Amino acid sequence: MKKTIQIEGLWFTRDEEGAGWSCETELKGWNGPHESCDVVIEIDTEMSDGFSSQPLVPDLEPTEAQIAAVKYLLENQSRIIERVLDASLRWARYFMENNEDWFDEDEAIESVSQLRDNIGALEILVSPQAVDGFAWIGFSTDCEWDEEHGLGIAVWKDTVIDVGHADVAFSTPYGGFDEILPIEEKETRENVLSSLEEQEQQAEAEYLASLPDSVKLVQAICIGDQDEVQRLKQRGAKVNDTPATFPPPIFMAMQTQDPAAVAAMIAEGASLSVKNHEGQTPVEFAQQMIETFSMSSQMPLGDPELMREMISEFLGEDVGDPYDVVQDTLNEIRGLGGELADAADEIGGMFDRLAGEDSESTPQSSHDSEQQETLDALQQILEIVRQAK
């Protein structure tokens, strides 16, 4: 088994867990136009599909696409670092403009020189995902304007395909802030991102197709697909043959909160003597589901004063108006744009309904009825499991 490999004169060493390779080297341009900086280039060879709970495949060597990406980086480092810095500057400006209340005027970042004063050391990760023979590379660093989330840039060859928080550098990019990147590279970005999305979808489809028939049978029972249940049973599938890497079938059925699914799973012979990963029996898990839902259902709907009291108790006494605190936080998230802004809008709508601020909110009587239906279903599940035991 190889412990070192050479790429463009650099020696990469396998890490102790066999999950990748790394090399310490120098790149020009990050700290200054003509300055070199120490960096570690890591090559991720954990070839997981991202959906399975199966162990990752260890001790793989870099793919040809990863080697090609490293070579391209080393041969074109000045241009690539320049574009990474440009994208970082665009992101810093965008972030600070959309969160102007957080910053003083003298903290504005208007140039690459000022940017360099507000970023840390560079980390580089070569992804296992590739397009047209080249893996994409993630660049990440700390930054003064967002110390919690950091800075991440995804690059394919010499094109920046995504920018944002540090997680952009190590998770599949989706182009959430495409509008701030150069328009002349938009077509390339879209093509690369589309290809990566297709790869994700294909990996998920392959994972679902690779599931054992026993798992497919459990899933079919949970959603009430009787035709699929009969087809899988004819092929010899049995619910209790589910691998240990998956939750026991009875727990998978209980998580649907559907008494019919639980009853059907028991009818198919699902074991009730099993425990989940927390060591709970099915009865104990059903009891916990009821307790958890009962606690959450006590949240008042449409009573502003009770909501204020509960939020104040949670946040502390000296926070001012708790409604303002919540709304200010949501507005800060909206300022990030993209999917985060959409999520903040959705959460804001839910908050308004709970607080009685939304004129179209669900009437209290309807809300109570829905909660009671859910609670009844959970109690039915508990009774079904108790009787079957």
TORSELUM-91980 format. One record per residue (C-alpha): z, x, y; residue number from 1; residue in one letter. Coordinates in Angstrom, 3 decimals. Each point is the difference from the previous one (the first is absolute). Layout:
<recs>
+----------+----------+----------+-----+------+
|       c3 |       c1 |       c2 | pos | code |
+----------+----------+----------+-----+------+
|        Z |        X |        Y | NUM |    A |
...
+----------+----------+----------+-----+------+
</recs>
This chain:
<recs>
+----------+----------+----------+-----+------+
|       c3 |       c1 |       c2 | pos | code |
+----------+----------+----------+-----+------+
|    0.000 |    0.000 |    0.000 |   1 |    M |
|   -1.049 |    1.435 |    3.351 |   2 |    K |
|    2.718 |    0.565 |    2.578 |   3 |    K |
|   -2.297 |    1.276 |    2.752 |   4 |    T |
|   -3.583 |   -0.650 |    1.056 |   5 |    I |
|   -2.138 |    1.548 |    2.703 |   6 |    Q |
|   -1.989 |   -1.941 |    2.593 |   7 |    I |
|   -1.924 |    1.864 |    2.702 |   8 |    E |
|    2.205 |    3.055 |   -0.429 |   9 |    G |
|    3.257 |   -1.997 |    0.187 |  10 |    L |
|    2.366 |   -0.147 |   -2.959 |  11 |    W |
|    1.415 |   -3.460 |   -0.719 |  12 |    F |
|    3.128 |   -0.304 |   -2.137 |  13 |    T |
|    0.828 |   -2.933 |   -2.250 |  14 |    R |
|    3.230 |   -1.754 |    1.003 |  15 |    D |
|    2.906 |   -0.222 |   -2.431 |  16 |    E |
|   -0.612 |   -3.668 |   -0.838 |  17 |    E |
|   -3.692 |    0.562 |   -0.683 |  18 |    G |
|   -0.932 |   -2.585 |    2.625 |  19 |    A |
|   -2.110 |    2.227 |    2.210 |  20 |    G |
|   -0.827 |    3.403 |    1.424 |  21 |    W |
|    0.938 |    1.710 |    3.253 |  22 |    S |
|   -0.892 |    3.052 |    2.026 |  23 |    C |
|    1.414 |    1.581 |    3.158 |  24 |    E |
|   -2.648 |    1.128 |    2.440 |  25 |    T |
|   -0.955 |    0.036 |    3.687 |  26 |    E |
|   -2.236 |   -2.312 |    1.999 |  27 |    L |
|   -1.256 |    0.485 |    3.524 |  28 |    K |
|    0.216 |   -2.433 |    2.878 |  29 |    G |
|    3.102 |   -2.090 |   -0.653 |  30 |    W |
|    2.401 |    1.877 |    2.262 |  31 |    N |
|   -2.674 |    1.226 |    2.418 |  32 |    G |
|   -3.775 |    0.532 |    0.242 |  33 |    P |
|    0.192 |    3.546 |   -1.353 |  34 |    H |
|    3.368 |   -0.056 |   -1.737 |  35 |    E |
|    0.599 |   -0.096 |   -3.738 |  36 |    S |
|    2.805 |   -2.023 |   -1.547 |  37 |    C |
|    1.593 |    0.096 |   -3.425 |  38 |    D |
|   -0.791 |   -3.051 |   -2.121 |  39 |    V |
|    0.453 |   -1.130 |   -3.582 |  40 |    V |
|   -3.011 |   -1.668 |   -1.566 |  41 |    I |
|    1.008 |   -2.294 |   -2.861 |  42 |    E |
|   -2.451 |   -1.434 |   -2.531 |  43 |    I |
|    1.189 |   -3.266 |   -1.544 |  44 |    D |
|   -1.058 |   -0.229 |   -3.658 |  45 |    T |
|    2.223 |   -2.920 |   -1.001 |  46 |    E |
|   -2.808 |   -2.106 |   -1.375 |  47 |    M |
|    1.837 |   -3.315 |   -0.065 |  48 |    S |
|   -1.897 |   -3.242 |    0.524 |  49 |    D |
|    2.656 |   -1.116 |    2.452 |  50 |    G |
|    0.678 |   -3.263 |   -1.835 |  51 |    F |
|    1.390 |    1.026 |   -3.372 |  52 |    S |
|    3.639 |    0.731 |   -0.729 |  53 |    S |
|   -1.157 |    2.531 |   -2.578 |  54 |    Q |
|    0.928 |    3.669 |    0.518 |  55 |    P |
|   -2.412 |    2.056 |    2.063 |  56 |    L |
|   -2.325 |    2.424 |   -1.730 |  57 |    V |
|    1.477 |    3.468 |    0.627 |  58 |    P |
|   -1.471 |    3.505 |    0.033 |  59 |    D |
|   -3.499 |   -0.916 |    1.154 |  60 |    L |
|   -2.132 |    2.516 |    1.852 |  61 |    E |
|   -1.606 |   -0.880 |    3.339 |  62 |    P |
|   -3.188 |   -2.025 |   -0.249 |  63 |    T |
|   -3.333 |    1.345 |    1.191 |  64 |    E |
|    0.238 |   -2.377 |    2.972 |  65 |    A |
|    3.405 |    1.402 |    0.972 |  66 |    Q |
|   -1.250 |    3.570 |   -0.270 |  67 |    I |
|   -3.035 |   -0.931 |    2.092 |  68 |    A |
|    2.286 |   -1.559 |    2.636 |  69 |    A |
|    2.181 |    3.124 |    0.191 |  70 |    V |
|   -3.056 |    2.233 |    0.332 |  71 |    K |
|   -1.424 |   -2.244 |    2.727 |  72 |    Y |
|    3.309 |    0.095 |    1.876 |  73 |    L |
|    0.229 |    3.777 |   -0.124 |  74 |    L |
|   -3.640 |    0.470 |    1.032 |  75 |    E |
|    0.202 |   -2.517 |    2.877 |  76 |    N |
|    3.651 |    0.239 |    0.958 |  77 |    Q |
|   -0.506 |    0.402 |    3.753 |  78 |    S |
|   -2.148 |   -3.126 |    0.324 |  79 |    R |
|    2.215 |   -2.039 |   -2.329 |  80 |    I |
|    3.242 |    0.982 |    1.742 |  81 |    I |
|   -1.628 |   -0.788 |    3.358 |  82 |    E |
|   -0.855 |   -3.503 |   -1.222 |  83 |    R |
|    3.443 |   -0.492 |   -1.504 |  84 |    V |
|    1.554 |    0.933 |    3.339 |  85 |    L |
|   -2.375 |   -2.344 |    1.847 |  86 |    D |
|    0.966 |   -2.898 |   -2.279 |  87 |    A |
|    3.679 |    0.890 |    0.409 |  88 |    S |
|   -0.352 |   -0.066 |    3.793 |  89 |    L |
|   -1.759 |   -3.365 |   -0.157 |  90 |    R |
|    2.804 |   -1.374 |   -2.193 |  91 |    W |
|    2.754 |    1.394 |    2.243 |  92 |    A |
|   -1.569 |   -1.609 |    3.066 |  93 |    R |
|   -0.531 |   -3.309 |   -1.784 |  94 |    Y |
|    3.539 |   -0.048 |   -1.357 |  95 |    F |
|    1.618 |    0.853 |    3.323 |  96 |    M |
|   -2.157 |   -2.437 |    1.977 |  97 |    E |
|    0.962 |   -2.807 |   -2.347 |  98 |    N |
|    3.687 |    0.929 |    0.116 |  99 |    N |
|    0.239 |    1.008 |    3.647 | 100 |    E |
|    3.591 |   -1.235 |    0.309 | 101 |    D |
|    1.079 |    2.783 |   -2.339 | 102 |    W |
|   -1.310 |    2.835 |    2.156 | 103 |    F |
|    0.346 |    1.435 |    3.489 | 104 |    D |
|   -3.101 |    0.840 |    2.031 | 105 |    E |
|    0.595 |    3.736 |   -0.344 | 106 |    D |
|   -0.138 |   -0.337 |   -3.784 | 107 |    E |
|   -3.663 |   -1.017 |   -0.002 | 108 |    A |
|   -2.263 |    2.076 |   -2.243 | 109 |    I |
|   -3.383 |    0.470 |    1.666 | 110 |    E |
|   -1.384 |    3.177 |   -1.566 | 111 |    S |
|   -0.132 |    1.912 |   -3.265 | 112 |    V |
|    2.200 |    2.643 |    1.627 | 113 |    S |
|    2.694 |   -2.607 |    0.690 | 114 |    Q |
|   -0.522 |   -1.407 |   -3.488 | 115 |    L |
|    0.738 |    3.379 |   -1.570 | 116 |    R |
|    3.361 |    0.028 |    1.796 | 117 |    D |
|    0.911 |   -3.284 |   -1.689 | 118 |    N |
|   -0.989 |    0.620 |   -3.638 | 119 |    I |
|    1.449 |    2.096 |   -2.784 | 120 |    G |
|   -1.262 |    2.074 |   -2.902 | 121 |    A |
|   -3.092 |   -1.195 |   -1.851 | 122 |    L |
|    0.081 |   -1.239 |   -3.597 | 123 |    E |
|   -3.206 |   -0.474 |   -2.007 | 124 |    I |
|   -0.492 |   -2.095 |   -3.139 | 125 |    L |
|   -3.275 |   -0.199 |   -1.922 | 126 |    V |
|   -0.322 |   -3.461 |   -1.559 | 127 |    S |
|   -1.324 |   -0.678 |   -3.518 | 128 |    P |
|   -2.258 |   -2.706 |    1.502 | 129 |    Q |
|   -3.492 |    1.137 |    0.870 | 130 |    A |
|   -3.269 |   -1.244 |    1.501 | 131 |    V |
|   -3.386 |    1.662 |   -0.605 | 132 |    D |
|    1.538 |    3.061 |   -1.607 | 133 |    G |
|    2.688 |    0.702 |    2.630 | 134 |    F |
|    3.665 |   -1.021 |   -0.136 | 135 |    A |
|    1.560 |   -1.251 |    3.218 | 136 |    W |
|    2.789 |    2.095 |    1.498 | 137 |    I |
|    3.205 |   -1.162 |    1.668 | 138 |    G |
|    1.508 |    1.875 |    2.963 | 139 |    F |
|    3.562 |   -0.856 |    1.030 | 140 |    S |
|    2.646 |    1.272 |    2.377 | 141 |    T |
|    3.076 |   -0.982 |    1.975 | 142 |    D |
|   -0.511 |   -1.288 |    3.531 | 143 |    C |
|    2.278 |   -0.480 |    2.977 | 144 |    E |
|   -1.333 |   -3.441 |    0.981 | 145 |    W |
|    0.817 |   -1.561 |   -3.388 | 146 |    D |
|    2.619 |    2.078 |   -1.770 | 147 |    E |
|    0.658 |   -2.670 |   -2.623 | 148 |    E |
|   -3.544 |   -0.468 |   -1.295 | 149 |    H |
|   -1.738 |    3.260 |    0.861 | 150 |    G |
|   -3.745 |    0.545 |    0.297 | 151 |    L |
|   -2.674 |   -0.210 |   -2.696 | 152 |    G |
|   -3.758 |    0.552 |    0.034 | 153 |    I |
|   -2.448 |   -0.562 |   -2.866 | 154 |    A |
|   -3.173 |    2.096 |    0.000 | 155 |    V |
|   -3.112 |   -0.076 |   -2.178 | 156 |    W |
|   -1.987 |    3.224 |    0.420 | 157 |    K |
|    0.141 |    0.328 |    3.810 | 158 |    D |
|    0.289 |   -3.713 |    0.854 | 159 |    T |
|    3.348 |   -1.578 |    0.846 | 160 |    V |
|    0.088 |   -3.265 |   -1.960 | 161 |    I |
|    3.489 |   -1.186 |    0.938 | 162 |    D |
|    2.927 |    0.869 |    2.265 | 163 |    V |
|    3.509 |   -1.362 |    0.448 | 164 |    G |
|    3.413 |    0.608 |   -1.487 | 165 |    H |
|    0.603 |    2.841 |   -2.454 | 166 |    A |
|   -0.629 |   -2.222 |   -3.036 | 167 |    D |
|   -3.698 |   -0.038 |    0.931 | 168 |    V |
|   -0.124 |    3.544 |   -1.397 | 169 |    A |
|    1.108 |   -0.894 |   -3.515 | 170 |    F |
|   -0.998 |   -3.620 |   -0.659 | 171 |    S |
|   -3.476 |   -1.478 |   -0.253 | 172 |    T |
|   -1.291 |   -0.310 |    3.598 | 173 |    P |
|   -1.238 |   -3.386 |    1.188 | 174 |    Y |
|   -1.041 |    0.683 |    3.594 | 175 |    G |
|    2.634 |   -2.107 |    1.723 | 176 |    G |
|   -0.626 |    1.559 |    3.425 | 177 |    F |
|   -3.732 |    0.576 |   -0.141 | 178 |    D |
|   -0.434 |   -1.149 |    3.603 | 179 |    E |
|    1.623 |    3.156 |    1.391 | 180 |    I |
|   -2.197 |    2.434 |   -1.946 | 181 |    L |
|   -3.437 |    1.304 |    1.124 | 182 |    P |
|   -2.659 |   -2.706 |   -0.136 | 183 |    I |
|   -2.698 |    2.483 |   -1.072 | 184 |    E |
|    1.799 |    0.566 |   -3.326 | 185 |    E |
|    0.633 |   -3.682 |   -0.676 | 186 |    K |
|   -2.748 |   -0.412 |   -2.611 | 187 |    E |
|    1.224 |    2.974 |   -2.023 | 188 |    T |
|    3.588 |   -1.258 |    0.195 | 189 |    R |
|   -0.972 |   -3.456 |   -1.160 | 190 |    E |
|   -2.041 |    1.334 |   -2.922 | 191 |    N |
|    2.784 |    2.293 |   -1.195 | 192 |    V |
|    2.731 |   -2.611 |    0.422 | 193 |    L |
|   -2.112 |   -2.603 |   -1.788 | 194 |    S |
|   -0.492 |    2.368 |   -2.918 | 195 |    S |
|    3.730 |    0.744 |   -0.211 | 196 |    L |
|    0.778 |   -3.731 |    0.055 | 197 |    E |
|   -2.463 |   -0.586 |   -2.834 | 198 |    E |
|    1.669 |    2.766 |   -1.979 | 199 |    Q |
|    3.385 |   -1.661 |    0.492 | 200 |    E |
|   -1.366 |   -3.356 |   -1.133 | 201 |    Q |
|   -1.690 |    1.556 |   -3.017 | 202 |    Q |
|    3.197 |    1.846 |   -0.947 | 203 |    A |
|    1.948 |   -3.257 |    0.180 | 204 |    E |
|   -2.604 |   -1.828 |   -2.104 | 205 |    A |
|   -0.001 |    2.781 |   -2.586 | 206 |    E |
|    3.775 |   -0.048 |   -0.110 | 207 |    Y |
|    0.100 |   -3.759 |   -0.553 | 208 |    L |
|   -2.662 |    0.296 |   -2.709 | 209 |    A |
|    1.971 |    2.778 |   -1.692 | 210 |    S |
|    3.181 |   -2.056 |   -0.323 | 211 |    L |
|    1.091 |   -0.717 |   -3.568 | 212 |    P |
|   -0.815 |   -3.503 |   -1.221 | 213 |    D |
|    3.732 |   -0.686 |   -0.195 | 214 |    S |
|    0.342 |    0.528 |    3.765 | 215 |    V |
|   -3.104 |   -2.071 |    0.694 | 216 |    K |
|    1.507 |   -2.752 |   -2.160 | 217 |    L |
|    3.234 |    0.044 |    1.987 | 218 |    V |
|   -1.947 |   -0.199 |    3.262 | 219 |    Q |
|   -2.124 |   -2.893 |   -1.298 | 220 |    A |
|    3.138 |   -1.900 |   -1.014 | 221 |    I |
|    1.554 |    0.591 |    3.422 | 222 |    C |
|   -2.972 |   -1.519 |    1.832 | 223 |    I |
|   -0.558 |   -2.775 |   -2.536 | 224 |    G |
|   -3.473 |    1.136 |   -1.117 | 225 |    D |
|   -0.033 |   -1.733 |   -3.380 | 226 |    Q |
|   -3.558 |    1.037 |   -0.895 | 227 |    D |
|    0.863 |    3.670 |    0.510 | 228 |    E |
|    3.262 |   -0.453 |   -1.930 | 229 |    V |
|   -1.859 |   -1.398 |   -3.005 | 230 |    Q |
|   -2.702 |    2.681 |    0.197 | 231 |    R |
|    2.551 |    2.817 |    0.015 | 232 |    L |
|    2.072 |   -1.545 |   -2.775 | 233 |    K |
|   -3.105 |   -0.251 |   -2.153 | 234 |    Q |
|   -0.412 |    3.744 |    0.525 | 235 |    R |
|    3.516 |    0.502 |   -1.305 | 236 |    G |
|    1.880 |    0.478 |    3.264 | 237 |    A |
|    3.755 |   -0.618 |   -0.049 | 238 |    K |
|    2.302 |   -0.121 |    3.019 | 239 |    V |
|    2.687 |    2.182 |   -1.549 | 240 |    N |
|   -2.459 |    2.867 |   -0.489 | 241 |    D |
|    0.063 |    0.699 |    3.744 | 242 |    T |
|    0.541 |    3.752 |    0.641 | 243 |    P |
|    3.387 |    1.121 |    1.301 | 244 |    A |
|   -1.622 |    1.133 |    3.263 | 245 |    T |
|   -0.298 |   -3.687 |    0.961 | 246 |    F |
|    2.838 |   -2.489 |    0.617 | 247 |    P |
|    0.923 |   -2.071 |   -3.060 | 248 |    P |
|   -2.205 |   -3.141 |   -0.175 | 249 |    P |
|    2.833 |   -2.440 |    0.667 | 250 |    I |
|    0.809 |    1.731 |    3.286 | 251 |    F |
|   -3.654 |    0.012 |    1.042 | 252 |    M |
|   -0.049 |   -3.759 |   -0.541 | 253 |    A |
|    3.264 |   -0.544 |    1.867 | 254 |    M |
|   -1.318 |    1.878 |    3.024 | 255 |    Q |
|   -2.666 |   -2.695 |    0.440 | 256 |    T |
|    2.817 |   -2.487 |    0.749 | 257 |    Q |
|   -1.951 |   -2.473 |   -2.131 | 258 |    D |
|    2.043 |   -1.794 |   -2.695 | 259 |    P |
|   -3.214 |   -0.837 |   -1.912 | 260 |    A |
|   -0.924 |    3.696 |   -0.243 | 261 |    A |
|    3.482 |    0.884 |   -1.260 | 262 |    V |
|   -0.066 |   -2.782 |   -2.586 | 263 |    A |
|   -3.502 |    1.034 |   -1.129 | 264 |    A |
|    1.049 |    3.640 |   -0.346 | 265 |    M |
|    2.963 |   -0.978 |   -2.147 | 266 |    I |
|   -2.230 |   -2.266 |   -2.081 | 267 |    A |
|   -2.238 |    3.019 |   -0.669 | 268 |    E |
|    2.993 |    1.824 |   -1.436 | 269 |    G |
|    1.082 |    2.192 |    2.927 | 270 |    A |
|    3.236 |    1.783 |   -0.829 | 271 |    S |
|    3.118 |   -1.114 |    1.862 | 272 |    L |
|    2.156 |    2.869 |   -1.236 | 273 |    S |
|   -1.624 |    2.480 |    2.388 | 274 |    V |
|    1.324 |    1.336 |    3.311 | 275 |    K |
|   -1.840 |    0.962 |    3.171 | 276 |    N |
|    0.115 |    3.420 |    1.669 | 277 |    H |
|    3.240 |   -0.990 |    1.742 | 278 |    E |
|    1.640 |   -0.813 |   -3.309 | 279 |    G |
|   -0.012 |   -3.768 |    0.543 | 280 |    Q |
|   -0.507 |   -2.583 |   -2.711 | 281 |    T |
|   -2.432 |   -2.872 |    0.725 | 282 |    P |
|    2.932 |   -2.297 |    0.738 | 283 |    V |
|    1.547 |    2.495 |    2.413 | 284 |    E |
|   -3.331 |    0.521 |    1.725 | 285 |    F |
|   -0.491 |   -3.771 |    0.387 | 286 |    A |
|    3.465 |   -0.280 |    1.537 | 287 |    Q |
|   -0.770 |    2.804 |    2.418 | 288 |    Q |
|   -3.252 |   -1.696 |    1.039 | 289 |    M |
|    1.931 |   -3.169 |    0.832 | 290 |    I |
|    2.669 |    1.878 |    1.941 | 291 |    E |
|   -2.535 |    2.018 |    1.971 | 292 |    T |
|   -2.078 |   -3.042 |    0.901 | 293 |    F |
|    3.086 |   -2.014 |    0.941 | 294 |    S |
|    1.088 |    2.716 |    2.414 | 295 |    M |
|   -3.451 |    0.295 |    1.604 | 296 |    S |
|   -0.344 |   -3.767 |    0.318 | 297 |    S |
|    3.083 |   -0.130 |    2.202 | 298 |    Q |
|   -2.047 |    1.488 |    2.846 | 299 |    M |
|   -0.012 |   -2.738 |    2.656 | 300 |    P |
|   -3.368 |   -1.478 |    0.965 | 301 |    L |
|   -0.638 |   -1.106 |    3.547 | 302 |    G |
|    3.564 |    0.577 |    1.263 | 303 |    D |
|   -0.258 |    2.624 |    2.771 | 304 |    P |
|    3.726 |    0.423 |    0.522 | 305 |    E |
|    0.740 |    0.584 |   -3.691 | 306 |    L |
|   -2.911 |    2.411 |   -0.182 | 307 |    M |
|    1.323 |    1.922 |    3.019 | 308 |    R |
|    3.423 |    0.203 |   -1.578 | 309 |    E |
|   -1.334 |    1.269 |   -3.321 | 310 |    M |
|   -2.341 |    2.576 |    1.567 | 311 |    I |
|    2.722 |    1.226 |    2.376 | 312 |    S |
|    2.367 |    0.462 |   -2.934 | 313 |    E |
|   -2.668 |    1.992 |   -1.827 | 314 |    F |
|   -1.057 |    2.182 |    2.962 | 315 |    L |
|    3.414 |    0.474 |    1.590 | 316 |    G |
|    1.760 |   -1.497 |    2.977 | 317 |    E |
|   -1.447 |    2.188 |    2.778 | 318 |    D |
|   -3.729 |   -0.551 |   -0.472 | 319 |    V |
|   -0.551 |   -2.588 |    2.732 | 320 |    G |
|   -2.027 |   -3.072 |   -0.854 | 321 |    D |
|   -0.819 |    0.328 |   -3.724 | 322 |    P |
|   -3.212 |   -1.991 |    0.464 | 323 |    Y |
|   -1.217 |    2.567 |    2.533 | 324 |    D |
|    0.854 |    2.843 |   -2.373 | 325 |    V |
|   -2.048 |   -1.555 |   -2.801 | 326 |    V |
|   -2.939 |   -0.831 |    2.241 | 327 |    Q |
|    0.017 |    3.464 |    1.634 | 328 |    D |
|   -0.101 |    1.607 |   -3.429 | 329 |    T |
|   -2.877 |   -2.217 |   -1.087 | 330 |    L |
|   -1.867 |    0.783 |    3.226 | 331 |    N |
|    0.403 |    3.727 |   -0.659 | 332 |    E |
|   -1.522 |   -0.479 |   -3.450 | 333 |    I |
|   -2.826 |   -2.084 |    1.468 | 334 |    R |
|   -0.719 |    2.935 |    2.280 | 335 |    G |
|   -0.955 |    2.075 |   -3.040 | 336 |    L |
|   -2.976 |   -2.288 |   -0.585 | 337 |    G |
|   -1.866 |   -0.602 |   -3.261 | 338 |    G |
|    1.705 |   -1.513 |   -3.030 | 339 |    E |
|    3.445 |    0.820 |    1.410 | 340 |    L |
|   -0.707 |   -2.233 |    2.981 | 341 |    A |
|   -1.186 |   -2.789 |   -2.291 | 342 |    D |
|    3.184 |    0.306 |   -2.050 | 343 |    A |
|    2.112 |   -0.103 |    3.163 | 344 |    A |
|   -1.768 |   -3.184 |    1.092 | 345 |    D |
|    0.707 |   -1.597 |   -3.364 | 346 |    E |
|    3.658 |    1.022 |    0.072 | 347 |    I |
|    0.264 |   -1.206 |    3.597 | 348 |    G |
|   -1.336 |   -3.397 |   -1.028 | 349 |    G |
|    2.531 |   -0.231 |   -2.807 | 350 |    M |
|    2.781 |    0.980 |    2.390 | 351 |    F |
|   -1.063 |   -2.635 |    2.529 | 352 |    D |
|    0.053 |   -2.677 |   -2.682 | 353 |    R |
|    3.453 |    1.044 |   -1.166 | 354 |    L |
|    1.255 |    0.077 |    3.559 | 355 |    A |
|   -1.500 |   -3.376 |    0.871 | 356 |    G |
|   -2.309 |    1.571 |    2.595 | 357 |    E |
|   -3.194 |   -1.181 |   -1.714 | 358 |    D |
|   -0.929 |   -3.570 |    0.830 | 359 |    S |
|   -2.063 |   -0.196 |   -3.190 | 360 |    E |
|    2.782 |    1.291 |   -2.219 | 361 |    S |
|    0.766 |   -1.713 |   -3.258 | 362 |    T |
|    2.455 |   -2.878 |    0.491 | 363 |    P |
|    3.519 |    0.707 |   -1.247 | 364 |    Q |
|   -0.210 |   -2.827 |   -2.559 | 365 |    S |
|   -3.223 |    1.413 |   -1.488 | 366 |    S |
|    1.447 |    3.510 |   -0.040 | 367 |    H |
|    3.134 |   -1.235 |   -1.763 | 368 |    D |
|   -2.137 |   -1.840 |   -2.546 | 369 |    S |
|   -2.005 |    3.141 |   -0.821 | 370 |    E |
|    3.152 |    2.047 |   -0.382 | 371 |    Q |
|    1.525 |   -2.600 |   -2.275 | 372 |    Q |
|   -3.117 |   -0.004 |   -2.175 | 373 |    E |
|    0.196 |    3.772 |   -0.405 | 374 |    T |
|    3.711 |   -0.136 |   -0.756 | 375 |    L |
|   -0.593 |   -2.754 |   -2.568 | 376 |    D |
|   -2.678 |    2.120 |   -1.670 | 377 |    A |
|    2.337 |    2.999 |   -0.226 | 378 |    L |
|    2.778 |   -2.141 |   -1.457 | 379 |    Q |
|   -2.466 |   -1.379 |   -2.550 | 380 |    Q |
|   -0.907 |    3.545 |   -0.988 | 381 |    I |
|    3.662 |    0.856 |   -0.491 | 382 |    L |
|    0.494 |   -3.072 |   -2.170 | 383 |    E |
|   -3.139 |    0.729 |   -2.048 | 384 |    I |
|    1.129 |    3.553 |   -0.688 | 385 |    V |
|    3.539 |   -1.092 |   -0.854 | 386 |    R |
|   -1.188 |   -2.642 |   -2.450 | 387 |    Q |
|   -2.506 |    2.332 |   -1.648 | 388 |    A |
|    2.657 |    2.644 |   -0.473 | 389 |    K |
+----------+----------+----------+-----+------+
</recs>
